Amino acid sequence: MSLRTRAPWVVLPAVLTLVVGASAASSATGGASDASPTAVTYDLLLRRGHVIDPKNNRDKVLDIAVKNGKIAAVGSKIDPSRAKQTIDVRGKYLIPGLIDMHTHLFRGPEDAYSDGVLGLPPDGFTFRSGVTTALDTGSAGWENFELFKKNIIDTSKTRVLSMLNIVGKGMAGGDKEQDLDNMNAAEAAKVAKKYPEIIRGIKTAHYEGPSWAPVERSVEAGEIAGIPAMIDFGSAKERTIEELLTEKLRPGDIYSHVYSGLRGELGEDGKLSPALAAGRERGILFDVGHGGGSFDWNVAMEGKKEGFWPDTISTDLHVTSMNAGMKDMSNVMSKFLAMGQPLKDVIEESTWKPAQALGRKDLGNLSVGSPADIAVFDLDKGTFGYTDSFGLRVDGKRKLVTELTVRAGEVVWDLNGRTAKPWKPGAVGDKTHTEHAAP
């Protein structure tokens, strides 16, 4: 069952196709050349990269041209003289900008994830791993979403989307996240419907009590707003994942931390809980959500053995996880390569599948007219150690390294200075950039 048939959410209209002339239209379908003498000038041309674009079934060497922040043409021989800037990326993988389905970005002064020191400012931790869209999962609730939007979403180059917490105060920590009186489906849905492009789901997390109210109210809010619910199942023993996955959730809802082993995902017999397969059969989606304590090699390797791969790969990025076994999105993706999953599948689970899960089909692809969010990767070979959340290591032979990231047509990460001019004695650089200038 595909993501397309699973999720009955409100799907936002895709970006209208950008018309860039007949030659560009032919190149968008994989034409052999793009040499019209009257063709427009592109802002950026990425040449000779190995394109993997799951939505469009592309898996070959191609050029990608960008104009006005959009993908303008995709073809095998786009004339570099038509571009203001050309970067040769031969030998690299050229893929859609990654969508990280699980992050905490509501940075602030409090001792929490909500407006707190446990969150991270997105731009410093997304682009360097190829992420152009980051989904904040429940840091903000319906009471403080406006502050999150003002301080983080509106000031970031990273496209920040939100899973709105069913708790009005968001992930404010301690007793605040256990307060059933602050979990209001109608209020959460009201805020979600006010910002349909940004708020793409409802989140419940960290609840420790016996009540099903957090899940039920999250699903109710999602039903009203036409968006999925994402579940971090907490730690209560009275509630089981069997009931959650076979009775409480809807097709298209998302179970996060699937390889944690902390919530009954792995049985005493060492096999995956049958509830996982039953949930997938019902159309529930399964997200990695690695984090600082939610990825266990024992569970993941059993998932590999049983063919239970994730629907979406994500980091659960926060101040603790980034310096532990998780590190960043490209590192988490590399773990699945180490497990033997094909590169194309790993890329799809980090681009097009998240876009579908969130009802944002304008993202996660390299179609003409889509936002020019692009990642360029090296696939290094050697011996690399990948640790889980519990001090266990698996060695792999391949590692994804982010060479270049483009967000809305702008190069925002350039590992090896491919956009810079070579230095020579007497050379003068661009003095217009001031390090501490206001945005």
N, C-alpha and C positions, 0 to 999 in steps of 0.2 A: 504494500500500500504506500503510495507516494505522499509526500507532504501536501501536494496539491489537493488530494482527495480527503485529507484528514481534517484540515482546519477550516471551520466555517466562519472565520472571522471576517470583519470588515476589512477588505483589502483596498489600500489606497491606490488611486489611479497611477499607473506608471507614467514616468516622464514622457512627454510627447517626443517622438523621433525628431532629431535635429536634421534639417535638410541642409546639406552642404554641397549640393551639385550632383549631377548624374554620375560622375566618376566616383565620388565618395560613396554614393549609394551602391554602386557595383562592388566597391571594395569591401563594404560592410558585409556582403554575402560571400566574401572570400575570393573576389576577383583577382586576376593575376597581376594587374597593374593599375595605376592611378596617375595618369599623366595628362589630364585635360589642360590645355594651355590657359583656360579661363577659370581654373579651379581656385577656391579661396586659399588664403594663407592660414596655416595652422599655428597655434601657439606652441605646441610641443609635439614632437614625434619620437616615439620609442621604437627602435628598429631591431628586427631580427631576434626577438625574444621568443622563447617557447611558450606560447599562449596555452594556458589551461583555463577554460571558461565553461564550467559544467552546464550552465543554463543553455548555452548555444552549441553544446557538443563540439567545442573547439579543443583540439589537442595537437597543435603543430606550430611551426615557426611562422610568425606573422609580425606585421608592423601595426602599431596603434597610434592614431593621430588624435589630438585633443584641441578643441577650440571653445573658448568661453566657458570653461569649466565642465564641458561635456565630452563624451566620446564622439568624435566627428567621423572617423573612418577606421575600418579594420581591413587590412589586406596584405597581400604578399610582397608588393613592391610599391610602396607609397614614396613619391618623389621627395627626397629630403630638402630640395631647394624651395619647397612650398612651406617649410616650417621655420618659425623664428628660432627655435631651439631643437636640436636633434641629439638624442642620446642613444648610442649603440649598446644594446643589452644582449648581444649574442652570447649564447652559453648560459643565460639566466632564464629562470621561469618568470613569466609575465602573467599575473593573475589578478582577479578583482581584489580591491581593498578588503581586508578581512573584517568580519563582523564578530566582535567578542560578545557573546551572549550572557556574560555574567561578570559584572564589575561593580566596584563601590567607589564612587567619584564625588560624593557630597562632602568635600573637604571643608572643615571649619574649626572652630575653637573648642567644641565640646569633646568629652571623652566617650566617643561613640562613632558609629558609621554615619549617623544622621547629623549633618552639619558638624562633623567631628574629625578628630585627628587620625582615625582609622581609615578614612578615605584618602584618595589620591587625586591630585589635579590631572585631568586626563592627558593633555598634550605632551607631558613629560614622559608618559609611559605607554602610549599607544603607537605613535608613528614609528618608533624605533623597532617595533615588531610587526609592522605591516598592517596594523589595525587602523581603519579609517572611521569605523562606526563602533561605538561602545554602548552596550545596554547596561545602564545602572539598574541593579536588581533590588529594589526595595529600600534603598538608603533613605529616600524621601517618602513621606506619607502624604495623605490628602490635606493635612493641615499646613505642611511646610513646603509643598512642592513649588510654590511661587518663589520662595527664597532660593531653592535649588536651581530653578530656571534662571533667575536673575544672576546668581553668583557663579554658576558653573556652566549651564547649558548655553546661555547667551554669550559667554565670554570665551568659549573654547573653539578652536579650529576643528577639533575632533567632532564628528556628528555624535552627539550624546542623546540617546533615547532612554526611556524609563519604563521599568516595571514598577508601578505605583504600589507602595505598601498599603495593605488593608488597615494597618495601624495608622491612625492619623498622624502620630508623631514620628513615624518611620522607625528606622533601626536606632532608637534612642537608648537601647541597652536596658538590662536588668528588668525590673518590674514593669517598665513602660511597654515592653514587647509582650507581656503576659496579660495586659489589660483588655479583657473582652469588651468592656464598655467603650473603648477607643477604636474598635474594629467595626466600621460602618460601611456597609455595601453601597448604600445610596449616595453617601458623600464621596466615596472613592470613585464611583461611576460618574458622578457629576463632574469631578475634576478631570477624569480621563476623557470625557466627551468634549470638554473645553479645549483640550490639546490633542486632537486625534493623531496628528503626524508624529508627535513626540512620545506620548504615553501609549505603549503598544502591549501592555499587559498589566495584570494585578499580581502582587507578590505577597505570600505569607511565609514567615521564617521564624525560627528560633523558639517557637511556642513549645512549652514543656508540660502543659496540663493535659487532662483527659478529654477535653471537649473537642468536638469536630467543628465548632463555630468558626475558627480562623479559616479553615479550608472551605467550608460551606459559604461563608460570606465573601471570600475571594472569588469563588466560582459564580456566586450571585452577581457581584459587581462586574465580573467579566461578561456575564450573560447580558446585563443591561447595556454595557458599553460596546459589546461586539468584539471583545478581545480575549486572549487566553489568560489563564492563571498559571503562575509558576510556583511550584511548591518546594520549599526547603522544609523537610518533614519534622524538624525538631528532634526531640529525644524522648517523648513519652512512650511508655511501654503499653499503655492501655489501647492506643491506636496502632493499627498495623498497616503495613504497605499493601497487604492483600486487599483490605477493605478500601484503602485509598485508590488503588489502581483499578480495581474491578467494579467499584460502586460510586465513588465520590467524584472522580474527575471525568471530564468530557473529552471527546476526540479533539486533538489540538492543544490541550493543556500540557504543561511541561513539568516533568519530574527532574529536579536538579540534583547534583551530587550522586549520580547513579553508581559510581564506583567507590563510594565512601566506605562501605561495609559497616557503617555505624547505625543504619536504620533498617536492618534486616534484608539487605540486598543479597547477602551470601548466607546460605543455610549451614547448619551444623555438619551436613554431609559434604561441604566444600563446593556444592553446586549453586548456581544462581537461583534465587527464589523464583518459583513458577509464576509469581505475581508479575514479574517484569515482562515475561513473554505474553502473559494475558493482557497486560496493559498495552503493550505494543499492538497486539491484535485489535484492541479497541480504538487505536489511533492516538494513544498518548505518546508524546515525544519525550526523549531522554537526553538530558544535557550533562556534560562532564562536570562543570563547576569545580575545578580542581582544588583551588583554595589552599589554605595552610594545613587543613586537616581532613580533606574529603577525597583523597585519591589513594587507594590501596592497590598495590600491584597484585595481591592475591585475588581481588575482585576483578580487576581489569583483565588479567590473564585468563581467568575463568570465562570472562565475557568473550575474549578472543576464541577460546576453545569451543564455546557454544555458538559462536557467530553473532554475538550480541554487541554490535558496534554502536556507538552513540549516534543520535540524529544530529546533534550539534556539539562542537568542541568549544570550550570556553575556559577562562582562567580563574574566575572568582578573585579578581585582582584587588588587593588591599595592602596595607603597609606590612603585614606579616607575611603574606603569601609571596610577595615579589622577591624576597630575599631567601626563601626556603626552596623546597623542591619544585614549586611551580615556575617561578622566574618570570616568564612572559608567554604570550600567545604562541610564538614560533617554537618555543621549547616544549609546550604542551602538544602541539601538532607533531613535533619530532618524536615524542613518545609513542604516538600511534604508528609512525613509520617504523620505529624500533620493534613494535609488536607485529609488524608484517602487513599492516593495512596499506593498500595501494595509495600512491601519492594523489592521484586524481580524486579518490574518495575522501582523503583527509582535507583536500582543498574544498571540495563540495560541502563538507560538514562545517567549514569555516567561512563560507561565502553564501552560496545560493540557498542551501537548506535553512540557515538562520534567517535569510531574507524572507523566505516563504513562511517560516514559523511566525514571524512578526508582521506578516501582511504588508511588507515593504518590498514588493517585487521590482521596484525601481533600483534596488540596491543589489549588491552581490553578483554583479554580472558586468560584462564588457560590451553590451549591446550599443549600437549607435543611438545617441540621444540620452543614454544613462549618464549619471554623474561620473565625472572622470576621477574616480577613486580607484587607484591602481597600486599594486604591490609588486616589486621585483625581488626575487629570491635567488640566492645561491643554494645549491644542495651539496654541502660539503661532505666529503667521505673521510672516514677515519674511525677512531674508537671514542665514543662519547658516553658518559655516564648520566643516566636519568633516574632521579630519586623520587620516591613517592612521599606521602605525608608522614610516614612512620619509620623513616630511616633505612628503607630498602632500595637497592639500586638494580637497574637493568641496563646493560650496555647495548648500545646500538651502533650501527655502522654509518648512519646518515644523520645530518643535522641541517635544518633549514636556517639560513642566515639572511636577514633582511638587508638587501643592498640599497633599495630605493623605495620611497613611499610617496605617492601623489594623492593629494586630497583636493577635490574640486578643481583639478587642473594645475595645482601648485605643488612643486616639489617641496615636501616638508621633512623628508629624511633622506640623507645622501651619505651613506656610510663611507664611501671611498672618493668623494669629491668629484663625481662624474659630471656635475654641472659647473664645476669651477674651471677657470683658465689655468694652464700650467704656469708656475712661477718661473721667472728668469730675472737676472739682475736688472734693476730699473723698472720692473713692472709695477703698475699702479692698480690697486684693487678698487672695489666699489666702496666708497666712503659714505654712501647714503644711509647705510644701516647703522643704527645706534643701539647698542646693547640694552640700555635701560630706558629706551624711549617708551612712552605710553602707547598701548595698542590703538 
